[in-house]
Amino acid sequence: MDAEQEVERPNSGHWWLAGVLCLVNAVAFIDRAALPLLVQPIKRDLQISDTLMSFLIGAAFIITYAVGGWFVGMLVDRFPRRRILALGIAAWGVSTMLCGSVTTYAGLFLGRCGVGAGEATCGPSSMSLVRDAFHPRFRGRAVAIWAMGASIGGGLALLGGGAILHFVGESGSYVLPLLGIPVRSWQLVLIACGAIALPVAVLVYTFKEPARRSAGTDQPIALKDAFEAVRDRWPVFAPLFLANAATIMLSVGYSSWIPAFLGRVWKIPAGEIGLTYGLIVLLLSTASQFIAGFFVDAVYRRYGLSAVPALGVAISTLIFLPAVFVPAAESIVSVWVLLAVFNLLAASLFTIGTSTIVHLASGAAIGKITAVHFAWVGITGTAIAPTLVAVVAEQFFQGALGLALSTVGGALAALGGVCLLVVYWQLRPGDTLSSLARETA
């Protein structure tokens, strides 16, 4: 066994693949993090409500992200994944730039649909590449490196967007060089976010496409068979999907509305919010995912797959307090400290949940199963979470975002922890589902 593990130890080429996928994920999340920072100027220029704004952040994006994910999952299991990923990056980069060139709500909505269609390629392609490139004992770190891109992209978007808003002004305009076209500050942020993505599409071709790891067959299975594989193990997949939905909703719900909360309650300018919150996300969320990858591999190696969701239970318990008390803090210093703790914990839950999915999925169905997974967490996290917070605020707390964030955040942290506890129980040593999980590795 030791000789086999030594043979399958990742080399520099494998880690370069993980690093490029991290960068791909980073540019995917740049526009997701930038839009919440632009809530106030976009609302003012387009004359829309919080609920309509939440549709831009969530529903417009997820309509094509979820539907496209099903199609992408089938392609990923059959065709070269680098090509699929490169085309997707180019598509969402151009669409984000188009979002920055429109001046109507309908135009921005359609542009966000284009972004969702392109980004549907990111998750399934990346997870298929990671599963085939890395031995199970190293997949936690590889998934963590890929997941770090979300925090890196989110942090850079907040920092860069905050800097642009600071220098141009939230209500200011800027004349594009060479073109001579004036654009609003929020449009400039989106154009810059889209332009950054285009060179990354070329970088995808700098790593080698790994050979596919297939259990028992070299042929990809049909979508129906993939669903049947999930259905046969529903006692573990159902609570795992619920847990991943709850934890991603917790992160997205907070990140979508914290900038608006800080601006309305604490009267902090958007530029300052972007710079401060951007540093928190860039440093602490990234560190959280990186550290979580090592913990996932360590507990998997020593205690087996059941220990991975058990780790998630512990983190869900710890995150409950900051999730509830960030909006209730009595000083801005306390708010920033609790936000730092929240981000240090929250980002790791995505790494834990995604790693568990990758371990459970067979090589022949990895694209389809992860496509379903990312569509599911996309719908619940990106579409439902921002709107849920807005609706709870408007319907139950007279527009008070803080009370809505506390209520929704605490409930989601508790739900995620309970569901991960059920997953642990199903995967505990000696359980039939635990044996099936080892067979798919």
Residue pairs with C-beta under 8 A, 6 or more apart in sequence:
5 135
5 137
8 135
9 135
9 138
10 133
10 134
10 135
10 138
10 142
13 207
13 208
14 133
14 134
14 142
14 210
15 145
16 206
16 207
17 129
17 130
17 133
17 207
17 208
17 210
18 130
18 133
18 134
18 141
18 142
18 145
18 146
19 145
20 203
20 204
20 206
20 207
21 126
21 129
21 130
21 145
21 146
21 149
22 145
22 146
22 148
22 149
22 152
23 149
23 200
23 203
24 85
24 89
24 122
24 126
24 149
24 200
24 203
24 204
25 122
25 126
25 146
25 147
25 148
25 149
25 150
25 152
25 153
26 149
26 150
26 152
26 153
26 156
27 89
27 93
27 149
27 153
27 196
27 197
27 200
28 89
28 92
28 119
28 122
28 149
28 150
28 153
28 197
29 149
29 150
29 151
29 152
29 153
29 154
29 157
30 153
30 154
30 156
30 157
30 193
30 196
30 197
31 92
31 96
31 99
31 115
31 157
31 190
31 193
31 194
32 61
32 153
32 154
32 157
32 382
33 153
33 154
33 155
33 157
33 158
33 161
33 255
33 281
34 157
34 158
34 160
34 161
34 189
34 190
34 193
35 42
35 56
35 57
35 190
36 57
36 255
36 256
36 257
36 258
36 259
36 260
36 386
37 157
37 158
37 161
37 162
37 165
37 189
37 259
37 270
37 273
37 274
38 161
38 186
38 189
38 190
38 270
39 50
39 53
39 259
39 260
40 170
40 260
40 263
40 270
41 165
41 170
41 171
41 184
41 185
41 186
41 270
42 48
42 53
42 56
42 108
42 186
43 49
43 50
43 53
44 171
45 103
45 184
45 186
46 104
46 105
46 108
48 105
50 260
50 390
50 393
50 394
50 399
51 387
51 390
51 391
51 394
52 105
53 390
54 256
54 386
54 387
54 389
54 390
55 109
55 387
56 105
56 108
56 109
56 112
57 256
57 382
57 386
58 256
58 382
58 383
58 384
58 385
58 386
58 387
59 383
59 387
60 108
60 109
60 110
60 112
60 113
60 116
61 112
61 113
61 115
61 116
61 119
61 378
61 382
61 383
62 116
62 378
62 379
62 382
62 383
63 113
63 116
63 383
64 113
64 114
64 116
64 117
64 120
65 116
65 117
65 119
65 120
65 374
65 375
65 378
65 382
66 116
66 120
66 375
66 378
66 379
67 120
67 375
68 116
68 117
68 120
68 121
69 120
69 123
69 124
69 371
69 372
69 374
69 375
69 378
70 223
70 371
70 372
70 375
71 120
72 84
72 88
72 120
72 121
72 124
72 125
72 367
72 371
73 124
73 223
73 367
73 368
73 369
73 370
73 371
73 372
74 223
74 367
74 368
74 371
75 84
75 367
76 84
76 124
76 125
76 128
76 366
76 367
76 368
76 371
77 128
77 220
77 221
77 364
77 365
77 366
77 367
77 368
78 220
80 209
81 125
81 128
81 129
81 209
82 125
82 204
82 205
82 207
82 209
84 121
84 125
85 121
85 122
85 125
85 126
85 204
86 201
86 202
86 204
86 205
87 121
87 201
88 118
88 119
88 120
88 121
88 122
88 125
89 118
89 121
89 122
89 197
89 198
89 200
89 201
89 204
90 118
90 197
90 198
90 201
91 114
91 117
91 118
91 121
92 114
92 115
92 116
92 117
92 118
92 119
92 194
92 197
93 118
93 194
93 195
93 196
93 197
93 198
93 200
93 201
94 114
94 118
94 194
94 198
95 111
95 112
95 113
95 114
95 115
95 117
95 118
95 194
96 111
96 115
96 190
96 191
96 193
96 194
96 197
97 190
97 191
97 194
97 195
98 111
98 114
98 194
99 108
99 111
99 112
99 115
99 190
99 194
100 183
100 186
100 187
100 188
100 189
100 190
100 191
100 192
100 193
100 194
101 183
101 187
101 191
102 108
102 111
120 371
120 374
120 375
123 370
123 371
123 373
123 374
124 366
124 367
124 368
124 370
124 371
124 374
125 367
126 146
127 143
127 146
127 354
127 357
127 358
127 366
127 367
127 370
128 366
128 367
128 370
129 209
129 210
130 139
130 142
130 143
130 146
130 358
131 139
131 213
131 358
131 361
131 363
131 366
132 210
132 211
132 212
132 213
132 363
132 366
133 142
133 210
134 142
136 300
136 359
136 441
137 297
137 300
137 301
138 297
139 297
139 355
139 358
139 359
140 292
140 293
140 294
140 295
140 296
140 297
140 300
140 308
140 351
140 355
141 293
141 294
141 296
141 297
142 293
143 293
143 296
143 351
143 354
143 355
143 358
144 289
144 290
144 292
144 293
144 294
144 296
144 351
144 355
145 290
145 293
147 289
147 293
147 347
147 350
147 351
147 354
148 286
148 289
148 290
150 285
150 289
150 347
150 350
151 281
151 282
151 285
151 286
151 288
151 289
151 343
151 347
152 282
152 286
154 255
154 278
154 281
154 282
154 285
155 278
155 279
155 280
155 281
155 282
155 283
155 285
155 286
156 278
156 282
157 193
157 278
158 273
158 274
158 275
158 277
158 278
158 281
158 282
159 274
159 275
159 278
159 279
159 282
160 189
160 192
160 193
160 274
160 278
161 189
161 193
161 274
161 278
162 270
162 271
162 272
162 273
162 274
162 275
162 277
162 278
163 271
163 274
163 275
164 185
164 188
164 189
164 192
165 185
165 186
165 189
165 269
165 270
165 271
165 274
166 269
166 271
166 272
166 274
166 275
167 271
168 174
168 185
168 188
169 185
170 185
170 269
170 270
170 271
171 184
171 185
172 184
172 185
173 182
173 183
173 184
173 185
174 182
174 183
174 185
174 188
175 181
175 182
175 183
176 182
176 183
176 188
176 191
183 191
212 218
212 363
213 363
214 362
214 363
214 364
215 362
215 363
215 364
215 439
215 440
217 364
219 364
220 364
220 365
220 367
221 229
221 362
221 364
221 365
221 368
223 368
225 365
226 365
226 368
226 369
226 372
227 372
229 362
229 365
229 369
230 237
230 369
230 372
233 360
233 433
233 436
235 426
235 433
236 360
236 423
236 426
236 427
236 433
236 437
237 360
239 419
239 420
239 422
239 423
239 426
240 309
240 353
240 356
240 357
240 360
240 419
240 420
240 423
241 373
241 376
242 415
242 419
243 309
243 312
243 353
243 415
243 416
243 419
243 420
243 423
244 350
244 353
244 354
244 357
244 373
244 376
244 377
245 376
245 377
245 380
245 381
246 380
246 412
246 413
246 415
246 416
246 419
247 312
247 316
247 346
247 349
247 350
247 353
247 412
247 416
248 349
248 350
248 353
248 377
248 380
248 381
248 385
249 380
249 381
249 384
249 385
249 388
249 408
249 412
250 319
250 323
250 346
250 349
250 385
250 409
250 412
250 413
250 416
251 346
251 347
251 349
251 350
251 381
252 381
252 382
252 385
252 386
253 385
253 386
253 388
253 389
253 405
253 408
253 409
253 412
254 323
254 326
254 342
254 346
254 405
254 409
255 281
256 385
256 386
256 389
257 386
257 389
257 390
257 401
257 404
257 405
258 277
258 326
258 339
258 405
259 270
259 273
259 274
259 277
260 401
261 327
261 401
261 402
261 405
262 268
262 273
262 277
262 335
263 269
263 270
263 273
264 401
265 327
265 401
265 402
266 332
266 335
268 332
276 336
277 339
280 336
280 339
280 340
280 343
281 343
284 340
284 343
284 344
284 347
285 343
285 344
285 346
285 347
286 347
287 344
288 343
288 344
288 345
288 346
288 347
288 348
289 347
289 348
289 350
289 351
291 348
292 311
292 347
292 348
292 351
292 352
293 351
293 355
295 311
295 348
296 308
296 311
296 351
296 352
296 355
299 307
299 308
299 310
299 311
300 307
300 308
300 359
303 310
304 427
304 429
304 434
305 356
305 359
305 360
305 427
305 434
305 437
305 438
306 424
306 427
306 428
306 429
306 431
306 434
307 424
308 352
308 355
308 356
308 359
309 352
309 356
309 420
309 421
309 423
309 424
309 427
310 420
310 424
311 352
312 349
312 352
312 353
312 416
312 417
312 420
312 423
313 417
313 420
313 421
313 424
315 345
315 348
315 349
315 352
316 349
316 413
316 414
316 416
316 417
316 420
317 417
318 345
319 342
319 345
319 346
319 349
319 413
320 410
320 413
320 414
320 417
322 338
322 339
322 341
322 342
322 345
323 342
323 406
323 409
323 410
323 412
323 413
324 406
324 409
324 410
324 413
325 338
325 406
326 335
326 338
326 339
326 342
326 405
326 406
326 409
327 401
327 402
327 403
327 405
327 406
328 402
328 406
329 335
329 338
349 416
352 420
354 373
356 423
357 369
357 370
357 373
358 366
358 370
359 437
359 440
359 441
360 437
360 440
361 369
361 370
361 440
362 369
362 440
363 440
385 408
388 408
389 401
389 404
389 405
389 408
390 404
392 404
392 407
392 408
393 399
393 400
393 401
393 403
393 404
396 403
396 404
396 407
397 403
397 404
397 407
426 433
426 434
427 433
427 434
427 437
428 434
